[in-house]
């Protein structure tokens, strides 16, 4: 022991997008502490938007500079093609989610006030706003960037927590229906903590098996370590539970409808798009990089999970009467479709096709989802957003344009050609067929048909039913909300008609797969 | 000149124009003008079509345009027409202006007991978008592009039924969409598998012919395509959506639905099932023929029992689609050409029936047969044209359907005598349902409620006139159409490797 400690080498340039997001998040906390109340929001909003935009540009610059071949930060983080693509998507989606979050109607005036109490009325009257939303958002986004890029399980766990903890809080901050929101927050927190524990325990077991938490080392240990199958399989199962919980795959999907419904819709939009993207990145990295050679063991289970997720999402959605719950189940069904791509492994070329298809799907789905939730924020009645489906009847007459755009998003979810959803589904299904998962694709097609039923039901409600006499009004949208809807619609159209540029980008990102 | 792209672009631009103009009246006029322009372009294109080129593989699809669309998936914007596609495009181009003229007041809520006023501009814009997609689906020479149109064309029709239809419109629209989507998604799986297993890296139809050699694979892929087409056509037992959709749709939309959209199913069987999966087609021929014959008889018998005019016409169509499918899977040139011609003739005669029934319903506010009686005394023109269309539907010699039905039966008899004989009973049953409907609605003492029924006005005469003219013309001179169709059908059947030896001579003798 000579006592010298070598400082770890950090590649600041490649990690710049992550670092800048965290730095801005900390700056945001300082703003909360020192800036006067009336100034906070006007500092937070530009700070958040500029940070996300800057991080996005930094990501693009890094990507243009060529894909790095080795992990950075002492092997803890892999800034490879898939990571960069996912970062770009997350930052872009987070940017437009921020535009939605920038809406006072969404968030509670003072989270600590008991719902319905005099305190709350005071807070509302004095125009308080819970501006901590913005730094929380940035911390969550930072976690999302790290999560899919983490190259060892420990870093992944830290990222998971950094991503999740702010989201638990954000879920409880809805301005209306506060009890529902707080219930969602607690539920999400408890179940999330439970799944984190699974992840952590699985990690410990894998460490016991491989002697390392490094994904590459675990992958190599598969070939060398023997007689430790129990540790390996149980560890893999537990890590799988933790990750599948985050993407909301059945049978770990139960939190999604409750949380999506209770959370402020802007936060739901953020979760439904970016968290899914980040978590899928992590799923792929763990199962393809660390456990890639174990695919004979996990593939049958993943098949089952994918089938269960698709069917459960599609069938349970039919019985929903709340628009946000319905979109939550729709998100579960889409998770199932995405999982068909996860099992489509094979030779390197096949893997890169599947990966590229998944990346495209995630991007396409993320934009459409944010657009759909943005429309949900605009349909309001006296009690806030009009969540119950019956309130949407006849919306096509009151607001033909808004209803038309929403119908278009629903058709995209249903995967009708000439929308981005179709090519996403097509790409993933093609990869799955190439990977020998034809039966899975048949199940996918059947559950798409089932899912089409509830998407179409909303269209029927909006266009073919007479409006209720006391139906909801359409809130005059803020410029930001209109911009979000317009952008999401534009992306959904463009990716549905000319998907090639984004496909090429996804192909390039996936060309060398994950670095190890 | 890029004929086919122009044919698609004009209605799309027209739809944009229609939705931008201020007044409803102007919107209708623009829509009519645009559809007439499409018709004129189609006629010009048809004049330049050379049927003799159909025999060669290279020149089979004329007016071809191929551009890369999504290289990553091997998808092209590939269009081109052979004789089969050409006559179906011509059918669409003729029907759309007629339907627009017939639908003049469908959306403005002016008819007796009509649904409340809806957006007129949207209705006509949807019609034009649908026209572009109908042309696209027949013109596509890229399997993927075909699929895209196949699915996308559901959406405008869905809104036309759901927003502008009868009392049960939303139920009918959803049923229509879900049935079609379900079939379409099965086809999507088959399309993907065709691409992956075929491993050609392209979706261009001519290059995909013959790539699937393995018989088992062929069978599965055949089923994926066939079920989608059988739902679309529709064949028994996939038909239950059609009576609902056709009865609830406004008459004009019903014409396009039954007259053109459903033809995509039978067209797909002829073009894709037979050519891409010849062995599987032969394997499944007995099954398809049984379905077709059951459909012919079942559709006819159920039609007899209907009490609603539009439902009755819809069931007659199920019977007729049985004939068309029978002709396609008989795999003889006579039957194939007959089936193709039948697709066109059925579009005209059923179109006329639906539209005249629509005029009656617009006036009286009811589709029930029992609400009518003795119409021919107060509205002789309406009754007369209805009779002509009906007689064509029951294949009276001299009217168009006779030629095609006869060809289908002759062609089928060569190879499958027993089904052909059973199918012939459909002709007899057709006489029952048509004439009985005519008797109940048009003859006898004039019902109180129709005493003041006005006859066809000038606009309606312009609607019915061309259809009746087409029915009679194709009944007496089918040969121009057959000259276009025959080489294409020959080519389509050549991949099935069944040589129809006797047919060539007979064709010569027939002319």
Interface residues (C-beta under 8 A of the other chain):
Chain A: X400 X411 X414 X416 X417 X418 X422 X423 X426 X427 X429 X430 X433 X434 X438 X441 X442 X445 X446 X448 X449 X452 X453 X456 X457 X460 X463 X464 X465 X499 X500 X503 X504 X507
Chain B: X69 X70 X71 X72 X73 X119 X147 X148 X149 X151 X152 X154 X155 X158 X159 X162 X163 X169 X170 X173 X174 X177 X178 X181 X182 X185 X186 X188 X189 X192 X193 X195 X196
